[in-house]
């Protein structure tokens, strides 16, 4: 069982689904703080964002630190309805 668990962790790490540069761990998705260029959190799959946070627009979700969308959101904000605007 330990060998299986170690292999599973190694596979996830190498596949990029979970690792030091991933925005969130497995079973989570990133959310953005309303009106903020830097605020964010990770929420368990199947749960709604907490108050003060919204989902990223479809197709504009950052998956890794420094990727295209992570950089994009450094200069854009979302309102409480998920509408975006330049910061």
C-alpha positions as CSV (number, residue, x, y, z in Angstrom):
1,X,0.0,0.0,0.0
2,X,2.8,2.5,0.8
3,X,4.4,1.8,-2.6
4,X,1.1,2.6,-4.3
5,X,0.7,5.8,-2.3
6,X,4.2,7.0,-3.0
7,X,3.8,6.2,-6.7
8,X,0.5,8.1,-6.9
9,X,2.0,11.1,-5.2
10,X,5.0,11.0,-7.6
11,X,2.7,10.7,-10.6
12,X,0.6,13.6,-9.6
13,X,3.6,15.8,-8.9
14,X,5.2,14.9,-12.3
15,X,2.0,15.3,-14.2
16,X,1.6,18.9,-13.0
17,X,-1.8,18.4,-11.3
18,X,-0.3,19.0,-7.9
19,X,3.1,20.5,-7.2
20,X,4.9,23.6,-6.0
21,X,3.8,25.7,-8.9
22,X,0.2,24.7,-9.1
23,X,-2.3,27.3,-8.1
24,X,-4.3,24.8,-6.0
25,X,-3.9,21.2,-4.9
26,X,-5.8,18.2,-6.3
27,X,-9.5,18.4,-5.6
28,X,-9.5,22.2,-5.5
29,X,-10.0,25.2,-7.8
30,X,-8.8,28.8,-7.6
31,X,-11.0,31.7,-6.8
32,X,-10.3,35.4,-7.0
33,X,-11.0,38.0,-4.3
34,X,-13.5,40.6,-5.4
35,X,-11.9,43.9,-6.5
36,X,-8.3,42.7,-5.8
37,X,-5.4,42.1,-8.2
38,X,-3.6,39.9,-5.7
39,X,-6.2,38.2,-3.5
40,X,-7.1,34.6,-4.1
41,X,-7.9,31.3,-2.5
42,X,-8.4,27.6,-3.2
43,X,-11.8,26.0,-2.8
44,X,-12.7,22.4,-2.6
45,X,-14.3,21.0,-5.8
46,X,-18.1,21.1,-5.5
47,X,-18.1,24.0,-3.0
48,X,-19.1,27.6,-3.8
49,X,-16.5,30.4,-3.3
50,X,-16.6,31.9,0.2
51,X,-18.0,35.5,0.7
52,X,-15.8,38.1,-1.0
53,X,-14.5,35.6,-3.7
54,X,-15.8,34.7,-7.1
55,X,-14.9,32.1,-9.7
56,X,-12.6,33.1,-12.6
57,X,-14.4,33.5,-15.9
58,X,-14.5,30.3,-18.0
59,X,-11.3,30.0,-20.1
60,X,-9.4,32.5,-17.9
61,X,-8.6,30.4,-15.0
62,X,-4.9,30.3,-13.8
63,X,-3.6,26.8,-13.2
64,X,0.1,27.5,-12.4
65,X,1.9,30.4,-10.8
66,X,3.2,32.7,-13.5
67,X,1.1,31.3,-16.3
68,X,-0.7,33.5,-18.8
69,X,-3.9,33.9,-16.7
70,X,-2.0,34.3,-13.4
71,X,-0.1,37.2,-15.0
72,X,-3.3,38.6,-16.7
73,X,-5.1,38.9,-13.3
74,X,-2.3,41.0,-11.9
75,X,-3.8,43.9,-13.8
76,X,-7.5,43.0,-13.8
77,X,-10.2,42.7,-11.2
78,X,-13.5,40.9,-10.9
79,X,-16.7,42.4,-9.3
80,X,-19.1,40.4,-7.1
81,X,-20.9,39.2,-10.2
82,X,-17.7,37.9,-11.9
83,X,-17.5,40.8,-14.4
84,X,-13.9,41.8,-15.2
85,X,-12.4,45.2,-15.6
86,X,-8.8,46.6,-15.7
87,X,-7.4,47.5,-12.3
